[in-house]
Amino acid sequence: MKKIIICGPGGSGKDYLAKALSEKLSLVKDVSYTSRPPREGEINGIDYNFVSVQEFESMIEKDMFFEYDCFIPEKKWYYGASKKGFDSSNIFIKTVKGIAQIPKHLRQECLVIYLNPDEQIREERLSKRVGMQDSIKRRIYTDKLDFERFTDYDIQITDPFFNVDELILKLS
């Protein structure tokens, strides 16, 4: 099976889909690195590998990342997938910039699923997140800019209540 990459704006259901596909298809989900603070309920090593800005930048200098991005430059909230994680995993959550960093020969081995529900649905979901450390309006605006010209996907899902089992049938 190809490597599955899930992308979408905040509140689109990326974590939900990654967890469901991991469980139903016995896939190994990559645990990305981030320098942002954990949200309430997130577990280091499960949701993300939470590291300091200094640790993340040291990993960049040591060329340990397959791809990485700085989500909020003024806060230095980095996100990235290690080379080791890319090699040993088969399901990922990535940003538009992260997908753009995948070499063409490896992109052909990936299936990119773009979750793109209505903005109002995403705003409702974001407002329910406990410990949301980011402005919802800023997040919606930034996501709009990031995904404005995004076309490098294989499947787009706009239904906020999509059926994972139906998606799995399409993947087979």
Order of alpha helices (4+ residues) and beta strands (2+ residues): beta-alpha-beta-beta-alpha-beta-beta-alpha-beta-alpha-alpha-beta-alpha-alpha-beta-alpha
